[in-house]
Amino acid sequence: MKDKKMKNEKQDFIVTTTNGTRWAETGVSFGQVRRQFFGKKIGMKIANIERGRLFTHEEEAELKREKDKERCR
């Protein structure tokens, strides 16, 4: 049971498109990320997929605070 749970945990991935833009995605596997990548719907092509995060947890929290501050103005 524990092994199944570990297999289904989502991980963070970085998807790089052919024009060099980097996007954050979450998924269980590289294949799932490739299938669910939203950019395919608008013609973006995937150049590379790697495990990792675009921003650290601290950077994400800071970006969220800035966004909330701008929203209140």
CHARMM internal coordinates of N, CA and C (Angstrom, degrees):
IC EDIT
DIST 1 N 1 CA 1.4489
DIST 1 CA 1 C 1.5312
ANGL 1 N 1 CA 1 C 110.70
DIST 1 C 2 N 1.3235
ANGL 1 CA 1 C 2 N 116.71
DIHE 1 N 1 CA 1 C 2 N -43.82
DIST 2 N 2 CA 1.4580
ANGL 1 C 2 N 2 CA 120.92
DIHE 1 CA 1 C 2 N 2 CA -178.93
DIST 2 CA 2 C 1.5289
ANGL 2 N 2 CA 2 C 110.91
DIHE 1 C 2 N 2 CA 2 C -63.62
DIST 2 C 3 N 1.3576
ANGL 2 CA 2 C 3 N 117.37
DIHE 2 N 2 CA 2 C 3 N -38.74
DIST 3 N 3 CA 1.4640
ANGL 2 C 3 N 3 CA 120.82
DIHE 2 CA 2 C 3 N 3 CA 179.56
DIST 3 CA 3 C 1.5247
ANGL 3 N 3 CA 3 C 111.20
DIHE 2 C 3 N 3 CA 3 C -62.83
DIST 3 C 4 N 1.3301
ANGL 3 CA 3 C 4 N 117.59
DIHE 3 N 3 CA 3 C 4 N -40.29
DIST 4 N 4 CA 1.4599
ANGL 3 C 4 N 4 CA 120.54
DIHE 3 CA 3 C 4 N 4 CA 178.80
DIST 4 CA 4 C 1.5163
ANGL 4 N 4 CA 4 C 110.65
DIHE 3 C 4 N 4 CA 4 C -62.94
DIST 4 C 5 N 1.3255
ANGL 4 CA 4 C 5 N 116.41
DIHE 4 N 4 CA 4 C 5 N -42.04
DIST 5 N 5 CA 1.4513
ANGL 4 C 5 N 5 CA 120.45
DIHE 4 CA 4 C 5 N 5 CA -179.71
DIST 5 CA 5 C 1.5227
ANGL 5 N 5 CA 5 C 110.60
DIHE 4 C 5 N 5 CA 5 C -62.49
DIST 5 C 6 N 1.3118
ANGL 5 CA 5 C 6 N 117.23
DIHE 5 N 5 CA 5 C 6 N -41.81
DIST 6 N 6 CA 1.4625
ANGL 5 C 6 N 6 CA 121.30
DIHE 5 CA 5 C 6 N 6 CA -179.91
DIST 6 CA 6 C 1.5251
ANGL 6 N 6 CA 6 C 110.90
DIHE 5 C 6 N 6 CA 6 C -64.07
DIST 6 C 7 N 1.3276
ANGL 6 CA 6 C 7 N 118.01
DIHE 6 N 6 CA 6 C 7 N -37.28
DIST 7 N 7 CA 1.4630
ANGL 6 C 7 N 7 CA 121.26
DIHE 6 CA 6 C 7 N 7 CA -179.44
DIST 7 CA 7 C 1.5173
ANGL 7 N 7 CA 7 C 111.57
DIHE 6 C 7 N 7 CA 7 C -67.18
DIST 7 C 8 N 1.3341
ANGL 7 CA 7 C 8 N 117.59
DIHE 7 N 7 CA 7 C 8 N -31.03
DIST 8 N 8 CA 1.4533
ANGL 7 C 8 N 8 CA 121.04
DIHE 7 CA 7 C 8 N 8 CA -174.93
DIST 8 CA 8 C 1.5196
ANGL 8 N 8 CA 8 C 114.37
DIHE 7 C 8 N 8 CA 8 C -94.13
DIST 8 C 9 N 1.3152
ANGL 8 CA 8 C 9 N 118.08
DIHE 8 N 8 CA 8 C 9 N 5.83
DIST 9 N 9 CA 1.4547
ANGL 8 C 9 N 9 CA 119.97
DIHE 8 CA 8 C 9 N 9 CA 177.87
DIST 9 CA 9 C 1.5213
ANGL 9 N 9 CA 9 C 110.28
DIHE 8 C 9 N 9 CA 9 C -74.86
DIST 9 C 10 N 1.3278
ANGL 9 CA 9 C 10 N 115.15
DIHE 9 N 9 CA 9 C 10 N 134.95
DIST 10 N 10 CA 1.4595
ANGL 9 C 10 N 10 CA 119.77
DIHE 9 CA 9 C 10 N 10 CA -179.99
DIST 10 CA 10 C 1.5229
ANGL 10 N 10 CA 10 C 110.53
DIHE 9 C 10 N 10 CA 10 C -75.78
DIST 10 C 11 N 1.2996
ANGL 10 CA 10 C 11 N 114.85
DIHE 10 N 10 CA 10 C 11 N 146.28
DIST 11 N 11 CA 1.4579
ANGL 10 C 11 N 11 CA 122.25
DIHE 10 CA 10 C 11 N 11 CA 179.22
DIST 11 CA 11 C 1.5194
ANGL 11 N 11 CA 11 C 108.35
DIHE 10 C 11 N 11 CA 11 C -124.60
DIST 11 C 12 N 1.3137
ANGL 11 CA 11 C 12 N 116.29
DIHE 11 N 11 CA 11 C 12 N 164.29
DIST 12 N 12 CA 1.4608
ANGL 11 C 12 N 12 CA 122.00
DIHE 11 CA 11 C 12 N 12 CA 178.12
DIST 12 CA 12 C 1.5246
ANGL 12 N 12 CA 12 C 109.43
DIHE 11 C 12 N 12 CA 12 C -93.42
DIST 12 C 13 N 1.3340
ANGL 12 CA 12 C 13 N 115.69
DIHE 12 N 12 CA 12 C 13 N 138.76
DIST 13 N 13 CA 1.4549
ANGL 12 C 13 N 13 CA 122.24
DIHE 12 CA 12 C 13 N 13 CA 179.11
DIST 13 CA 13 C 1.5179
ANGL 13 N 13 CA 13 C 109.25
DIHE 12 C 13 N 13 CA 13 C -133.16
DIST 13 C 14 N 1.3196
ANGL 13 CA 13 C 14 N 115.56
DIHE 13 N 13 CA 13 C 14 N 154.15
DIST 14 N 14 CA 1.4571
ANGL 13 C 14 N 14 CA 122.53
DIHE 13 CA 13 C 14 N 14 CA 173.30
DIST 14 CA 14 C 1.5177
ANGL 14 N 14 CA 14 C 106.93
DIHE 13 C 14 N 14 CA 14 C -113.01
DIST 14 C 15 N 1.3294
ANGL 14 CA 14 C 15 N 116.11
DIHE 14 N 14 CA 14 C 15 N 121.80
DIST 15 N 15 CA 1.4636
ANGL 14 C 15 N 15 CA 121.94
DIHE 14 CA 14 C 15 N 15 CA 178.47
DIST 15 CA 15 C 1.5188
ANGL 15 N 15 CA 15 C 107.13
DIHE 14 C 15 N 15 CA 15 C -104.10
DIST 15 C 16 N 1.3265
ANGL 15 CA 15 C 16 N 116.82
DIHE 15 N 15 CA 15 C 16 N 124.61
DIST 16 N 16 CA 1.4557
ANGL 15 C 16 N 16 CA 121.85
DIHE 15 CA 15 C 16 N 16 CA 177.06
DIST 16 CA 16 C 1.5167
ANGL 16 N 16 CA 16 C 107.79
DIHE 15 C 16 N 16 CA 16 C -107.94
DIST 16 C 17 N 1.3321
ANGL 16 CA 16 C 17 N 116.42
DIHE 16 N 16 CA 16 C 17 N 127.84
DIST 17 N 17 CA 1.4602
ANGL 16 C 17 N 17 CA 120.52
DIHE 16 CA 16 C 17 N 17 CA 179.66
DIST 17 CA 17 C 1.5271
ANGL 17 N 17 CA 17 C 109.56
DIHE 16 C 17 N 17 CA 17 C -88.15
DIST 17 C 18 N 1.3259
ANGL 17 CA 17 C 18 N 115.86
DIHE 17 N 17 CA 17 C 18 N 171.84
DIST 18 N 18 CA 1.4676
ANGL 17 C 18 N 18 CA 120.37
DIHE 17 CA 17 C 18 N 18 CA -177.11
DIST 18 CA 18 C 1.5230
ANGL 18 N 18 CA 18 C 112.46
DIHE 17 C 18 N 18 CA 18 C -65.33
DIST 18 C 19 N 1.3498
ANGL 18 CA 18 C 19 N 118.05
DIHE 18 N 18 CA 18 C 19 N -22.98
DIST 19 N 19 CA 1.4642
ANGL 18 C 19 N 19 CA 119.05
DIHE 18 CA 18 C 19 N 19 CA 177.95
DIST 19 CA 19 C 1.5345
ANGL 19 N 19 CA 19 C 112.32
DIHE 18 C 19 N 19 CA 19 C -89.70
DIST 19 C 20 N 1.3464
ANGL 19 CA 19 C 20 N 117.36
DIHE 19 N 19 CA 19 C 20 N 3.14
DIST 20 N 20 CA 1.4614
ANGL 19 C 20 N 20 CA 121.69
DIHE 19 CA 19 C 20 N 20 CA 174.96
DIST 20 CA 20 C 1.5185
ANGL 20 N 20 CA 20 C 115.74
DIHE 19 C 20 N 20 CA 20 C 96.12
DIST 20 C 21 N 1.3252
ANGL 20 CA 20 C 21 N 118.19
DIHE 20 N 20 CA 20 C 21 N -2.61
DIST 21 N 21 CA 1.4600
ANGL 20 C 21 N 21 CA 121.10
DIHE 20 CA 20 C 21 N 21 CA 178.84
DIST 21 CA 21 C 1.5184
ANGL 21 N 21 CA 21 C 109.52
DIHE 20 C 21 N 21 CA 21 C -72.65
DIST 21 C 22 N 1.3387
ANGL 21 CA 21 C 22 N 115.60
DIHE 21 N 21 CA 21 C 22 N 138.37
DIST 22 N 22 CA 1.4669
ANGL 21 C 22 N 22 CA 120.39
DIHE 21 CA 21 C 22 N 22 CA -179.80
DIST 22 CA 22 C 1.5191
ANGL 22 N 22 CA 22 C 109.15
DIHE 21 C 22 N 22 CA 22 C -109.06
DIST 22 C 23 N 1.3357
ANGL 22 CA 22 C 23 N 116.13
DIHE 22 N 22 CA 22 C 23 N 135.91
DIST 23 N 23 CA 1.4568
ANGL 22 C 23 N 23 CA 122.94
DIHE 22 CA 22 C 23 N 23 CA -178.32
DIST 23 CA 23 C 1.5237
ANGL 23 N 23 CA 23 C 109.02
DIHE 22 C 23 N 23 CA 23 C -128.54
DIST 23 C 24 N 1.3184
ANGL 23 CA 23 C 24 N 116.40
DIHE 23 N 23 CA 23 C 24 N 145.25
DIST 24 N 24 CA 1.4614
ANGL 23 C 24 N 24 CA 121.53
DIHE 23 CA 23 C 24 N 24 CA 176.12
DIST 24 CA 24 C 1.5223
ANGL 24 N 24 CA 24 C 108.65
DIHE 23 C 24 N 24 CA 24 C -91.66
DIST 24 C 25 N 1.3136
ANGL 24 CA 24 C 25 N 116.93
DIHE 24 N 24 CA 24 C 25 N 137.02
DIST 25 N 25 CA 1.4617
ANGL 24 C 25 N 25 CA 123.43
DIHE 24 CA 24 C 25 N 25 CA 176.45
DIST 25 CA 25 C 1.5184
ANGL 25 N 25 CA 25 C 107.75
DIHE 24 C 25 N 25 CA 25 C -138.67
DIST 25 C 26 N 1.3225
ANGL 25 CA 25 C 26 N 116.59
DIHE 25 N 25 CA 25 C 26 N 156.34
DIST 26 N 26 CA 1.4562
ANGL 25 C 26 N 26 CA 121.19
DIHE 25 CA 25 C 26 N 26 CA 171.91
DIST 26 CA 26 C 1.5119
ANGL 26 N 26 CA 26 C 108.07
DIHE 25 C 26 N 26 CA 26 C -124.18
DIST 26 C 27 N 1.3104
ANGL 26 CA 26 C 27 N 115.87
DIHE 26 N 26 CA 26 C 27 N 146.54
DIST 27 N 27 CA 1.4536
ANGL 26 C 27 N 27 CA 121.01
DIHE 26 CA 26 C 27 N 27 CA 179.70
DIST 27 CA 27 C 1.5059
ANGL 27 N 27 CA 27 C 110.79
DIHE 26 C 27 N 27 CA 27 C -175.12
DIST 27 C 28 N 1.3217
ANGL 27 CA 27 C 28 N 114.24
DIHE 27 N 27 CA 27 C 28 N 174.72
DIST 28 N 28 CA 1.4564
ANGL 27 C 28 N 28 CA 121.16
DIHE 27 CA 27 C 28 N 28 CA -179.49
DIST 28 CA 28 C 1.5269
ANGL 28 N 28 CA 28 C 110.69
DIHE 27 C 28 N 28 CA 28 C -83.80
DIST 28 C 29 N 1.3393
ANGL 28 CA 28 C 29 N 116.76
DIHE 28 N 28 CA 28 C 29 N -32.63
DIST 29 N 29 CA 1.4615
ANGL 28 C 29 N 29 CA 120.00
DIHE 28 CA 28 C 29 N 29 CA -175.96
DIST 29 CA 29 C 1.5301
ANGL 29 N 29 CA 29 C 110.19
DIHE 28 C 29 N 29 CA 29 C -147.53
DIST 29 C 30 N 1.3211
ANGL 29 CA 29 C 30 N 114.99
DIHE 29 N 29 CA 29 C 30 N 168.67
DIST 30 N 30 CA 1.4558
ANGL 29 C 30 N 30 CA 120.58
DIHE 29 CA 29 C 30 N 30 CA 176.37
DIST 30 CA 30 C 1.5296
ANGL 30 N 30 CA 30 C 110.36
DIHE 29 C 30 N 30 CA 30 C -60.18
DIST 30 C 31 N 1.3335
ANGL 30 CA 30 C 31 N 116.49
DIHE 30 N 30 CA 30 C 31 N -41.21
DIST 31 N 31 CA 1.4604
ANGL 30 C 31 N 31 CA 121.36
DIHE 30 CA 30 C 31 N 31 CA -179.79
DIST 31 CA 31 C 1.5157
ANGL 31 N 31 CA 31 C 112.29
DIHE 30 C 31 N 31 CA 31 C -61.74
DIST 31 C 32 N 1.3234
ANGL 31 CA 31 C 32 N 116.96
DIHE 31 N 31 CA 31 C 32 N -42.99
DIST 32 N 32 CA 1.4547
ANGL 31 C 32 N 32 CA 120.04
DIHE 31 CA 31 C 32 N 32 CA 179.52
DIST 32 CA 32 C 1.5252
ANGL 32 N 32 CA 32 C 110.51
DIHE 31 C 32 N 32 CA 32 C -64.59
DIST 32 C 33 N 1.3160
ANGL 32 CA 32 C 33 N 117.16
DIHE 32 N 32 CA 32 C 33 N -41.70
DIST 33 N 33 CA 1.4581
ANGL 32 C 33 N 33 CA 120.83
DIHE 32 CA 32 C 33 N 33 CA 179.08
DIST 33 CA 33 C 1.5246
ANGL 33 N 33 CA 33 C 109.60
DIHE 32 C 33 N 33 CA 33 C -62.95
DIST 33 C 34 N 1.3127
ANGL 33 CA 33 C 34 N 117.25
DIHE 33 N 33 CA 33 C 34 N -42.67
DIST 34 N 34 CA 1.4688
ANGL 33 C 34 N 34 CA 121.28
DIHE 33 CA 33 C 34 N 34 CA 178.78
DIST 34 CA 34 C 1.5316
ANGL 34 N 34 CA 34 C 110.53
DIHE 33 C 34 N 34 CA 34 C -61.17
DIST 34 C 35 N 1.3368
ANGL 34 CA 34 C 35 N 116.76
DIHE 34 N 34 CA 34 C 35 N -41.99
DIST 35 N 35 CA 1.4699
ANGL 34 C 35 N 35 CA 120.79
DIHE 34 CA 34 C 35 N 35 CA -179.02
DIST 35 CA 35 C 1.5245
ANGL 35 N 35 CA 35 C 112.55
DIHE 34 C 35 N 35 CA 35 C -70.23
DIST 35 C 36 N 1.3391
ANGL 35 CA 35 C 36 N 117.92
DIHE 35 N 35 CA 35 C 36 N -38.14
DIST 36 N 36 CA 1.4598
ANGL 35 C 36 N 36 CA 120.53
DIHE 35 CA 35 C 36 N 36 CA -173.35
DIST 36 CA 36 C 1.5229
ANGL 36 N 36 CA 36 C 113.91
DIHE 35 C 36 N 36 CA 36 C -92.47
DIST 36 C 37 N 1.3175
ANGL 36 CA 36 C 37 N 120.23
DIHE 36 N 36 CA 36 C 37 N -2.48
DIST 37 N 37 CA 1.4623
ANGL 36 C 37 N 37 CA 122.46
DIHE 36 CA 36 C 37 N 37 CA -176.36
DIST 37 CA 37 C 1.5316
ANGL 37 N 37 CA 37 C 109.97
DIHE 36 C 37 N 37 CA 37 C -58.47
DIST 37 C 38 N 1.3328
ANGL 37 CA 37 C 38 N 115.73
DIHE 37 N 37 CA 37 C 38 N 121.79
DIST 38 N 38 CA 1.4573
ANGL 37 C 38 N 38 CA 121.29
DIHE 37 CA 37 C 38 N 38 CA -174.45
DIST 38 CA 38 C 1.5256
ANGL 38 N 38 CA 38 C 113.18
DIHE 37 C 38 N 38 CA 38 C -64.81
DIST 38 C 39 N 1.3056
ANGL 38 CA 38 C 39 N 117.47
DIHE 38 N 38 CA 38 C 39 N -28.21
DIST 39 N 39 CA 1.4565
ANGL 38 C 39 N 39 CA 121.66
DIHE 38 CA 38 C 39 N 39 CA -175.48
DIST 39 CA 39 C 1.5172
ANGL 39 N 39 CA 39 C 114.47
DIHE 38 C 39 N 39 CA 39 C -63.65
DIST 39 C 40 N 1.3272
ANGL 39 CA 39 C 40 N 116.65
DIHE 39 N 39 CA 39 C 40 N -23.32
DIST 40 N 40 CA 1.4669
ANGL 39 C 40 N 40 CA 119.26
DIHE 39 CA 39 C 40 N 40 CA 178.56
DIST 40 CA 40 C 1.5186
ANGL 40 N 40 CA 40 C 110.99
DIHE 39 C 40 N 40 CA 40 C -61.43
DIST 40 C 41 N 1.3324
ANGL 40 CA 40 C 41 N 117.08
DIHE 40 N 40 CA 40 C 41 N -30.62
DIST 41 N 41 CA 1.4637
ANGL 40 C 41 N 41 CA 121.19
DIHE 40 CA 40 C 41 N 41 CA -178.54
DIST 41 CA 41 C 1.5232
ANGL 41 N 41 CA 41 C 112.47
DIHE 40 C 41 N 41 CA 41 C -68.29
DIST 41 C 42 N 1.3206
ANGL 41 CA 41 C 42 N 116.73
DIHE 41 N 41 CA 41 C 42 N -23.56
DIST 42 N 42 CA 1.4635
ANGL 41 C 42 N 42 CA 120.24
DIHE 41 CA 41 C 42 N 42 CA -179.49
DIST 42 CA 42 C 1.5318
ANGL 42 N 42 CA 42 C 111.89
DIHE 41 C 42 N 42 CA 42 C -112.79
DIST 42 C 43 N 1.3242
ANGL 42 CA 42 C 43 N 116.49
DIHE 42 N 42 CA 42 C 43 N 15.87
DIST 43 N 43 CA 1.4553
ANGL 42 C 43 N 43 CA 120.80
DIHE 42 CA 42 C 43 N 43 CA 173.05
DIST 43 CA 43 C 1.5160
ANGL 43 N 43 CA 43 C 117.06
DIHE 42 C 43 N 43 CA 43 C 93.47
DIST 43 C 44 N 1.3291
ANGL 43 CA 43 C 44 N 118.81
DIHE 43 N 43 CA 43 C 44 N 7.03
DIST 44 N 44 CA 1.4667
ANGL 43 C 44 N 44 CA 120.46
DIHE 43 CA 43 C 44 N 44 CA 178.33
DIST 44 CA 44 C 1.5227
ANGL 44 N 44 CA 44 C 109.65
DIHE 43 C 44 N 44 CA 44 C -76.38
DIST 44 C 45 N 1.3058
ANGL 44 CA 44 C 45 N 116.18
DIHE 44 N 44 CA 44 C 45 N 142.47
DIST 45 N 45 CA 1.4544
ANGL 44 C 45 N 45 CA 121.29
DIHE 44 CA 44 C 45 N 45 CA 178.26
DIST 45 CA 45 C 1.5281
ANGL 45 N 45 CA 45 C 109.55
DIHE 44 C 45 N 45 CA 45 C -111.79
DIST 45 C 46 N 1.3343
ANGL 45 CA 45 C 46 N 115.85
DIHE 45 N 45 CA 45 C 46 N 139.64
DIST 46 N 46 CA 1.4591
ANGL 45 C 46 N 46 CA 121.98
DIHE 45 CA 45 C 46 N 46 CA -177.77
DIST 46 CA 46 C 1.5287
ANGL 46 N 46 CA 46 C 109.30
DIHE 45 C 46 N 46 CA 46 C -84.16
DIST 46 C 47 N 1.3241
ANGL 46 CA 46 C 47 N 116.46
DIHE 46 N 46 CA 46 C 47 N 128.05
DIST 47 N 47 CA 1.4568
ANGL 46 C 47 N 47 CA 121.77
DIHE 46 CA 46 C 47 N 47 CA 175.92
DIST 47 CA 47 C 1.5244
ANGL 47 N 47 CA 47 C 110.82
DIHE 46 C 47 N 47 CA 47 C -96.51
DIST 47 C 48 N 1.3499
ANGL 47 CA 47 C 48 N 116.39
DIHE 47 N 47 CA 47 C 48 N -36.93
DIST 48 N 48 CA 1.4519
ANGL 47 C 48 N 48 CA 120.07
DIHE 47 CA 47 C 48 N 48 CA -175.00
DIST 48 CA 48 C 1.5276
ANGL 48 N 48 CA 48 C 110.17
DIHE 47 C 48 N 48 CA 48 C -157.78
DIST 48 C 49 N 1.3322
ANGL 48 CA 48 C 49 N 115.56
DIHE 48 N 48 CA 48 C 49 N 146.24
DIST 49 N 49 CA 1.4585
ANGL 48 C 49 N 49 CA 121.94
DIHE 48 CA 48 C 49 N 49 CA 172.73
DIST 49 CA 49 C 1.5206
ANGL 49 N 49 CA 49 C 107.04
DIHE 48 C 49 N 49 CA 49 C -129.14
DIST 49 C 50 N 1.3329
ANGL 49 CA 49 C 50 N 116.29
DIHE 49 N 49 CA 49 C 50 N 131.90
DIST 50 N 50 CA 1.4589
ANGL 49 C 50 N 50 CA 120.38
DIHE 49 CA 49 C 50 N 50 CA 178.33
DIST 50 CA 50 C 1.5209
ANGL 50 N 50 CA 50 C 109.61
DIHE 49 C 50 N 50 CA 50 C -140.14
DIST 50 C 51 N 1.3119
ANGL 50 CA 50 C 51 N 116.50
DIHE 50 N 50 CA 50 C 51 N 154.73
DIST 51 N 51 CA 1.4637
ANGL 50 C 51 N 51 CA 120.86
DIHE 50 CA 50 C 51 N 51 CA 175.99
DIST 51 CA 51 C 1.5206
ANGL 51 N 51 CA 51 C 108.53
DIHE 50 C 51 N 51 CA 51 C -74.41
DIST 51 C 52 N 1.3176
ANGL 51 CA 51 C 52 N 115.36
DIHE 51 N 51 CA 51 C 52 N 141.46
DIST 52 N 52 CA 1.4594
ANGL 51 C 52 N 52 CA 119.35
DIHE 51 CA 51 C 52 N 52 CA 177.02
DIST 52 CA 52 C 1.5081
ANGL 52 N 52 CA 52 C 111.06
DIHE 51 C 52 N 52 CA 52 C 147.96
DIST 52 C 53 N 1.3146
ANGL 52 CA 52 C 53 N 115.03
DIHE 52 N 52 CA 52 C 53 N 176.55
DIST 53 N 53 CA 1.4624
ANGL 52 C 53 N 53 CA 122.83
DIHE 52 CA 52 C 53 N 53 CA 179.72
DIST 53 CA 53 C 1.5202
ANGL 53 N 53 CA 53 C 108.89
DIHE 52 C 53 N 53 CA 53 C -117.23
DIST 53 C 54 N 1.3229
ANGL 53 CA 53 C 54 N 116.12
DIHE 53 N 53 CA 53 C 54 N 144.16
DIST 54 N 54 CA 1.4584
ANGL 53 C 54 N 54 CA 119.88
DIHE 53 CA 53 C 54 N 54 CA 174.78
DIST 54 CA 54 C 1.5226
ANGL 54 N 54 CA 54 C 110.81
DIHE 53 C 54 N 54 CA 54 C -71.05
DIST 54 C 55 N 1.3294
ANGL 54 CA 54 C 55 N 116.77
DIHE 54 N 54 CA 54 C 55 N -39.65
DIST 55 N 55 CA 1.4578
ANGL 54 C 55 N 55 CA 122.06
DIHE 54 CA 54 C 55 N 55 CA -178.64
DIST 55 CA 55 C 1.5157
ANGL 55 N 55 CA 55 C 109.83
DIHE 54 C 55 N 55 CA 55 C -128.87
DIST 55 C 56 N 1.3195
ANGL 55 CA 55 C 56 N 116.76
DIHE 55 N 55 CA 55 C 56 N 151.26
DIST 56 N 56 CA 1.4599
ANGL 55 C 56 N 56 CA 121.01
DIHE 55 CA 55 C 56 N 56 CA 174.17
DIST 56 CA 56 C 1.5299
ANGL 56 N 56 CA 56 C 107.99
DIHE 55 C 56 N 56 CA 56 C -73.45
DIST 56 C 57 N 1.3202
ANGL 56 CA 56 C 57 N 116.51
DIHE 56 N 56 CA 56 C 57 N 167.54
DIST 57 N 57 CA 1.4622
ANGL 56 C 57 N 57 CA 120.64
DIHE 56 CA 56 C 57 N 57 CA 178.36
DIST 57 CA 57 C 1.5306
ANGL 57 N 57 CA 57 C 110.77
DIHE 56 C 57 N 57 CA 57 C -60.40
DIST 57 C 58 N 1.3232
ANGL 57 CA 57 C 58 N 117.15
DIHE 57 N 57 CA 57 C 58 N -38.09
DIST 58 N 58 CA 1.4645
ANGL 57 C 58 N 58 CA 121.39
DIHE 57 CA 57 C 58 N 58 CA 179.45
DIST 58 CA 58 C 1.5270
ANGL 58 N 58 CA 58 C 110.95
DIHE 57 C 58 N 58 CA 58 C -65.68
DIST 58 C 59 N 1.3443
ANGL 58 CA 58 C 59 N 116.52
DIHE 58 N 58 CA 58 C 59 N -43.19
DIST 59 N 59 CA 1.4644
ANGL 58 C 59 N 59 CA 119.99
DIHE 58 CA 58 C 59 N 59 CA 178.79
DIST 59 CA 59 C 1.5252
ANGL 59 N 59 CA 59 C 111.09
DIHE 58 C 59 N 59 CA 59 C -64.13
DIST 59 C 60 N 1.3278
ANGL 59 CA 59 C 60 N 117.39
DIHE 59 N 59 CA 59 C 60 N -40.25
DIST 60 N 60 CA 1.4594
ANGL 59 C 60 N 60 CA 120.71
DIHE 59 CA 59 C 60 N 60 CA 177.57
DIST 60 CA 60 C 1.5197
ANGL 60 N 60 CA 60 C 111.14
DIHE 59 C 60 N 60 CA 60 C -62.72
DIST 60 C 61 N 1.3315
ANGL 60 CA 60 C 61 N 117.69
DIHE 60 N 60 CA 60 C 61 N -41.10
DIST 61 N 61 CA 1.4610
ANGL 60 C 61 N 61 CA 121.18
DIHE 60 CA 60 C 61 N 61 CA 178.40
DIST 61 CA 61 C 1.5227
ANGL 61 N 61 CA 61 C 110.60
DIHE 60 C 61 N 61 CA 61 C -63.98
DIST 61 C 62 N 1.3224
ANGL 61 CA 61 C 62 N 117.39
DIHE 61 N 61 CA 61 C 62 N -41.42
DIST 62 N 62 CA 1.4610
ANGL 61 C 62 N 62 CA 121.71
DIHE 61 CA 61 C 62 N 62 CA 178.55
DIST 62 CA 62 C 1.5342
ANGL 62 N 62 CA 62 C 110.89
DIHE 61 C 62 N 62 CA 62 C -64.16
DIST 62 C 63 N 1.3254
ANGL 62 CA 62 C 63 N 116.95
DIHE 62 N 62 CA 62 C 63 N -43.65
DIST 63 N 63 CA 1.4695
ANGL 62 C 63 N 63 CA 120.66
DIHE 62 CA 62 C 63 N 63 CA 177.73
DIST 63 CA 63 C 1.5215
ANGL 63 N 63 CA 63 C 110.95
DIHE 62 C 63 N 63 CA 63 C -62.04
DIST 63 C 64 N 1.3212
ANGL 63 CA 63 C 64 N 116.74
DIHE 63 N 63 CA 63 C 64 N -39.13
DIST 64 N 64 CA 1.4672
ANGL 63 C 64 N 64 CA 120.88
DIHE 63 CA 63 C 64 N 64 CA 178.70
DIST 64 CA 64 C 1.5213
ANGL 64 N 64 CA 64 C 110.48
DIHE 63 C 64 N 64 CA 64 C -65.12
DIST 64 C 65 N 1.3398
ANGL 64 CA 64 C 65 N 117.87
DIHE 64 N 64 CA 64 C 65 N -42.48
DIST 65 N 65 CA 1.4659
ANGL 64 C 65 N 65 CA 121.44
DIHE 64 CA 64 C 65 N 65 CA 178.10
DIST 65 CA 65 C 1.5315
ANGL 65 N 65 CA 65 C 110.65
DIHE 64 C 65 N 65 CA 65 C -61.74
DIST 65 C 66 N 1.3307
ANGL 65 CA 65 C 66 N 116.69
DIHE 65 N 65 CA 65 C 66 N -44.11
DIST 66 N 66 CA 1.4624
ANGL 65 C 66 N 66 CA 120.39
DIHE 65 CA 65 C 66 N 66 CA 178.86
DIST 66 CA 66 C 1.5222
ANGL 66 N 66 CA 66 C 111.09
DIHE 65 C 66 N 66 CA 66 C -62.54
DIST 66 C 67 N 1.3150
ANGL 66 CA 66 C 67 N 116.21
DIHE 66 N 66 CA 66 C 67 N -42.15
DIST 67 N 67 CA 1.4737
ANGL 66 C 67 N 67 CA 121.02
DIHE 66 CA 66 C 67 N 67 CA 179.41
DIST 67 CA 67 C 1.5278
ANGL 67 N 67 CA 67 C 110.18
DIHE 66 C 67 N 67 CA 67 C -63.52
DIST 67 C 68 N 1.3278
ANGL 67 CA 67 C 68 N 117.23
DIHE 67 N 67 CA 67 C 68 N -43.93
DIST 68 N 68 CA 1.4609
ANGL 67 C 68 N 68 CA 121.34
DIHE 67 CA 67 C 68 N 68 CA 178.82
DIST 68 CA 68 C 1.5291
ANGL 68 N 68 CA 68 C 110.89
DIHE 67 C 68 N 68 CA 68 C -62.87
DIST 68 C 69 N 1.3385
ANGL 68 CA 68 C 69 N 117.08
DIHE 68 N 68 CA 68 C 69 N -39.68
DIST 69 N 69 CA 1.4512
ANGL 68 C 69 N 69 CA 121.28
DIHE 68 CA 68 C 69 N 69 CA 179.50
DIST 69 CA 69 C 1.5448
ANGL 69 N 69 CA 69 C 110.60
DIHE 68 C 69 N 69 CA 69 C -64.25
DIST 69 C 70 N 1.3224
ANGL 69 CA 69 C 70 N 116.60
DIHE 69 N 69 CA 69 C 70 N -43.40
DIST 70 N 70 CA 1.4594
ANGL 69 C 70 N 70 CA 120.97
DIHE 69 CA 69 C 70 N 70 CA 178.90
DIST 70 CA 70 C 1.5324
ANGL 70 N 70 CA 70 C 111.72
DIHE 69 C 70 N 70 CA 70 C -66.12
DIST 70 C 71 N 1.3044
ANGL 70 CA 70 C 71 N 116.03
DIHE 70 N 70 CA 70 C 71 N -35.72
DIST 71 N 71 CA 1.4674
ANGL 70 C 71 N 71 CA 121.02
DIHE 70 CA 70 C 71 N 71 CA -179.22
DIST 71 CA 71 C 1.5278
ANGL 71 N 71 CA 71 C 110.90
DIHE 70 C 71 N 71 CA 71 C -66.38
DIST 71 C 72 N 1.3346
ANGL 71 CA 71 C 72 N 117.76
DIHE 71 N 71 CA 71 C 72 N -30.47
DIST 72 N 72 CA 1.4664
ANGL 71 C 72 N 72 CA 122.09
DIHE 71 CA 71 C 72 N 72 CA -178.56
DIST 72 CA 72 C 1.5301
ANGL 72 N 72 CA 72 C 112.96
DIHE 71 C 72 N 72 CA 72 C -78.61
DIST 72 C 73 N 1.2942
ANGL 72 CA 72 C 73 N 118.27
DIHE 72 N 72 CA 72 C 73 N -14.69
DIST 73 N 73 CA 1.4861
ANGL 72 C 73 N 73 CA 121.17
DIHE 72 CA 72 C 73 N 73 CA -177.89
DIST 73 CA 73 C 1.4893
ANGL 73 N 73 CA 73 C 112.01
DIHE 72 C 73 N 73 CA 73 C -74.45
END
COOR INIT
IC SEED 1 N 1 CA 1 C
IC BUILD
